[in-house]
Amino acid sequence: MIPRIAFLLLSLVPWLAHAQDSVDDRINAVMEPVTDAIMSVIFFTVPIGGGREVPFVLIWLLTGALIFTLYNRFVNITAFGHALDVVRGKFDDPNHKGEVSHFQALTA
């Protein structure tokens, strides 16, 4: 009796896998127009001359990086040595509580 029940349950596994694919396909069919519309807005290209085109999102990211670099007075460049010292453990104190080093906190 138990082998028959096991056989019946195992014979349903391919049917369940096929049903899962159809659910994924239905979700994809519903979401694909939405994601295509979002992608066309975010990644539209801007001609920059010479027949070249650049995605607008790239221009936006570079502009933001430049503005924050200027606003923070080039801290990403001037404090790079300090950041390396922190990661190397120059400011570690063995008497402080905690089990995570600066490097472990950075890479986690």
C-alpha positions in Angstrom: 0.0 0.0 0.0 2.8 2.5 0.9 4.7 1.9 -2.3 1.6 2.7 -4.3 1.0 5.9 -2.4 4.7 6.9 -2.8 4.5 6.1 -6.6 1.3 8.2 -7.0 2.9 11.1 -5.1 6.2 10.9 -7.1 4.2 10.7 -10.3 2.8 14.2 -9.5 6.2 15.8 -9.3 6.6 16.5 -13.0 3.1 17.8 -13.2 3.8 20.3 -10.3 7.0 21.4 -12.1 5.1 22.0 -15.3 2.5 24.0 -13.3 5.2 26.1 -11.8 6.6 27.0 -15.2 3.1 28.2 -16.3 2.8 30.4 -13.2 6.2 31.9 -14.0 5.2 32.5 -17.6 2.0 34.2 -16.5 3.8 36.4 -14.0 6.4 37.3 -16.7 3.6 38.1 -19.2 2.0 40.5 -16.8 5.2 42.2 -15.6 7.1 42.4 -18.9 5.2 45.5 -20.3 5.7 47.2 -17.0 9.5 46.5 -16.8 9.8 47.4 -20.5 8.2 50.8 -19.9 10.4 51.5 -16.9 13.5 50.4 -18.8 12.6 52.7 -21.7 12.3 55.7 -19.4 15.5 55.0 -17.3 17.8 53.9 -20.1 16.8 56.2 -23.0 19.9 57.4 -24.9 21.0 60.9 -25.4 23.1 61.8 -28.6 26.4 63.4 -27.6 27.8 64.1 -31.1 29.8 62.1 -33.6 27.0 59.6 -33.9 27.5 58.4 -30.3 24.7 57.9 -27.8 25.0 57.7 -24.0 22.3 56.4 -21.6 20.8 59.2 -19.7 21.2 57.3 -16.4 25.0 57.4 -16.9 24.9 61.2 -17.3 22.8 61.5 -14.2 25.1 59.3 -12.1 28.2 61.2 -13.3 26.5 64.5 -12.5 25.6 63.4 -9.0 29.1 62.1 -8.4 30.6 65.4 -9.5 28.2 67.5 -7.4 28.8 65.4 -4.2 32.5 65.5 -4.8 32.5 69.2 -5.0 30.1 69.7 -2.1 32.1 67.5 0.2 35.4 69.2 -0.9 36.9 66.1 -2.5 36.7 63.9 0.7 36.6 60.8 -1.5 40.1 61.6 -2.6 41.6 63.5 0.4 40.5 61.0 3.0 41.4 57.8 1.1 44.6 57.3 3.1 42.6 57.5 6.3 40.1 55.0 5.0 43.0 52.6 4.2 44.4 53.1 7.8 41.0 52.2 9.3 40.8 49.0 7.2 44.3 48.1 8.0 43.5 48.3 11.7 45.7 51.3 12.7 43.0 52.5 15.1 42.2 49.1 16.7 42.2 48.9 20.4 42.5 45.3 21.9 40.7 46.5 25.0 37.5 47.5 23.2 34.6 45.0 23.2 33.5 43.3 20.0 34.5 40.5 17.8 34.4 42.1 14.4 37.4 43.9 13.1 37.2 47.0 10.9 38.1 44.9 7.8 35.4 42.3 8.7 32.8 45.0 9.1 33.8 46.5 5.7 33.7 43.2 3.8 30.6 41.8 5.5 
